[in-house]
Amino acid sequence: MTEVGGAGSGPAAETDRYREGDHERFSLVPAAYLFLRREGQVLLQLRQGTGYRDGYWACAAAGHVEEGESVLDAAVREAHEELGVVVARDDIRPLTVLHRGEPGGPAVEQRVDFMFEVTRWTGTPSIQEPEKAADLAWFPFVALPEPLVPHEAAVLRAMHDGGRHGTEMPRVLTFGF
């Protein structure tokens, strides 16, 4: 029977009861990815010194959503921190949401990535964190560099294919399951 009101009720008690059950709830780690696009091209960075997929090309502006921050605010912040550009929230266009995991990996490796694109910004994109990015370059969708971070490669392929042959970008993608 579920107790309503009184001692032992409310969000804290619900959380305690859930943790005492047969399994423990896990959290998805949220991240915002902002692809800068121009004339059939996308801006990518070459990762270095991060401990994750160093030596791989990746979205030029991406990172974890910070506590108390919306995913849109995270995308704007990452564009400024990583590229030195200013992006207006109203110029950000949602692409897809990617739920990904590492096969056989721990629950902490399940992520939810919010993918956005923008075609208008203020400033010239440049590397702002040289300890994390070895290079920054524009690539046409028909000639993307190798290697690409695998889950981002799946999104870039979907971006390229979206709108072609009457197809649309999937609203939700999964990777690694």
C-alpha positions as CSV (number, residue, x, y, z in Angstrom):
1,M,0.0,0.0,0.0
2,T,1.3,3.5,-0.8
3,E,1.3,5.9,2.1
4,V,0.0,9.4,1.2
5,G,1.1,12.4,3.4
6,G,2.6,12.2,6.8
7,A,6.0,10.8,7.9
8,G,7.8,8.7,5.3
9,S,6.3,10.4,2.3
10,G,7.4,12.8,-0.3
11,P,10.3,12.8,-2.9
12,A,13.0,11.8,-0.4
13,A,11.0,8.8,0.9
14,E,10.2,7.8,-2.7
15,T,13.9,7.9,-3.5
16,D,14.8,5.8,-0.5
17,R,12.2,3.2,-1.3
18,Y,13.4,3.0,-4.8
19,R,17.0,2.5,-3.8
20,E,16.0,-0.2,-1.4
21,G,14.4,-2.2,-4.2
22,D,15.9,-4.9,-6.4
23,H,17.8,-2.5,-8.6
24,E,19.2,1.0,-8.4
25,R,18.2,3.8,-10.7
26,F,21.0,5.2,-12.9
27,S,21.4,8.6,-14.4
28,L,21.9,9.5,-18.1
29,V,24.7,12.0,-18.6
30,P,23.3,14.9,-20.8
31,A,25.5,16.7,-23.4
32,A,24.8,19.4,-26.0
33,Y,26.4,19.2,-29.5
34,L,26.3,22.3,-31.7
35,F,27.3,21.7,-35.3
36,L,28.2,24.9,-37.2
37,R,27.3,24.6,-40.8
38,R,27.9,26.6,-43.9
39,E,27.3,25.8,-47.6
40,G,27.3,22.0,-47.4
41,Q,30.1,21.9,-44.8
42,V,30.4,21.3,-41.1
43,L,33.1,22.5,-38.7
44,L,34.9,19.8,-36.8
45,Q,37.8,19.7,-34.3
46,L,40.5,17.2,-33.9
47,R,40.5,16.0,-30.3
48,Q,43.6,15.8,-28.1
49,G,44.4,15.7,-24.4
50,T,40.9,14.8,-23.3
51,G,41.3,11.1,-22.5
52,Y,38.3,10.3,-24.8
53,R,38.8,9.6,-28.5
54,D,41.9,11.7,-28.8
55,G,43.1,11.8,-32.4
56,Y,39.5,11.6,-33.7
57,W,37.5,14.4,-35.5
58,A,34.5,15.6,-33.5
59,C,31.8,18.2,-33.3
60,A,33.6,21.6,-32.8
61,A,31.3,22.7,-30.0
62,A,30.1,20.1,-27.5
63,G,30.1,19.3,-23.8
64,H,28.2,18.2,-20.8
65,V,25.2,20.1,-19.6
66,E,26.1,21.7,-16.2
67,E,23.8,21.6,-13.2
68,G,21.0,24.2,-13.4
69,E,21.7,24.8,-17.1
70,S,19.3,24.1,-20.0
71,V,20.6,22.1,-23.0
72,L,20.2,25.2,-25.2
73,D,22.3,27.3,-22.7
74,A,24.9,24.6,-22.7
75,A,25.1,24.7,-26.6
76,V,25.5,28.5,-26.5
77,R,28.2,28.3,-23.7
78,E,30.1,25.5,-25.5
79,A,30.2,27.5,-28.8
80,H,31.7,30.5,-26.9
81,E,34.1,28.4,-24.7
82,E,35.4,26.2,-27.5
83,L,35.2,28.4,-30.6
84,G,35.0,32.0,-29.4
85,V,31.8,32.7,-31.2
86,V,28.5,34.0,-30.0
87,V,25.3,32.1,-30.9
88,A,21.8,33.3,-30.3
89,R,19.5,30.7,-28.8
90,D,16.9,31.5,-31.4
91,D,19.3,30.6,-34.2
92,I,19.8,27.0,-32.8
93,R,17.9,24.3,-34.7
94,P,17.3,20.9,-33.1
95,L,18.5,18.0,-35.1
96,T,18.0,14.8,-33.1
97,V,18.5,13.2,-29.7
98,L,21.0,10.4,-29.4
99,H,20.7,7.8,-26.7
100,R,24.0,5.9,-26.6
101,G,25.9,3.4,-24.6
102,E,29.1,1.4,-24.5
103,P,28.3,-2.3,-25.1
104,G,29.0,-4.1,-21.9
105,G,30.0,-0.9,-20.2
106,P,28.8,0.5,-16.9
107,A,25.6,2.4,-16.6
108,V,27.5,5.7,-16.3
109,E,28.4,5.2,-19.9
110,Q,24.8,5.6,-21.0
111,R,24.4,9.1,-22.4
112,V,21.8,11.3,-23.9
113,D,23.2,13.7,-26.5
114,F,21.1,16.7,-27.8
115,M,22.3,17.5,-31.3
116,F,21.8,20.9,-32.7
117,E,22.9,22.9,-35.7
118,V,23.4,26.6,-36.4
119,T,24.1,28.5,-39.6
120,R,24.5,32.0,-38.1
121,W,26.9,33.2,-35.4
122,T,29.0,36.2,-34.5
123,G,32.8,36.0,-34.7
124,T,35.2,33.8,-36.5
125,P,35.5,30.2,-35.1
126,S,38.9,29.5,-33.7
127,I,40.4,27.0,-31.2
128,Q,39.9,28.4,-27.7
129,E,41.1,25.4,-25.8
130,P,44.4,24.3,-27.5
131,E,45.0,21.6,-24.9
132,K,41.8,19.9,-26.0
133,A,41.8,20.5,-29.8
134,A,44.8,20.0,-32.2
135,D,43.0,21.3,-35.3
136,L,39.8,22.9,-36.5
137,A,38.5,22.7,-40.0
138,W,35.5,22.9,-42.3
139,F,34.7,19.7,-44.2
140,P,32.1,19.0,-46.9
141,F,29.6,16.3,-45.9
142,V,30.6,14.3,-48.9
143,A,34.3,14.2,-47.7
144,L,34.3,13.9,-43.9
145,P,37.7,13.2,-42.3
146,E,38.7,9.9,-40.7
147,P,38.6,8.9,-38.0
148,L,35.4,10.4,-36.6
149,V,34.1,9.8,-33.1
150,P,31.7,6.9,-34.0
151,H,28.5,8.1,-32.5
152,E,29.0,11.5,-34.1
153,A,29.8,9.9,-37.4
154,A,26.3,8.3,-37.2
155,V,24.7,11.7,-36.6
156,L,26.7,13.3,-39.4
157,R,25.6,10.6,-41.9
158,A,22.0,11.2,-40.8
159,M,22.5,15.0,-41.3
160,H,23.9,14.4,-44.8
161,D,21.1,12.0,-45.7
162,G,18.3,14.0,-44.1
163,G,16.2,15.7,-46.8
164,R,17.7,13.5,-49.6
165,H,15.4,11.1,-51.4
166,G,12.4,12.3,-49.4
167,T,13.9,11.2,-46.1
168,E,14.1,13.2,-42.8
169,M,16.6,13.3,-40.0
170,P,15.3,10.8,-37.4
171,R,14.1,12.6,-34.3
172,V,15.7,10.0,-32.0
173,L,18.7,7.8,-32.7
174,T,20.3,5.1,-30.6
175,F,23.9,4.0,-30.8
176,G,25.9,1.2,-29.0
177,F,23.0,-1.0,-27.9
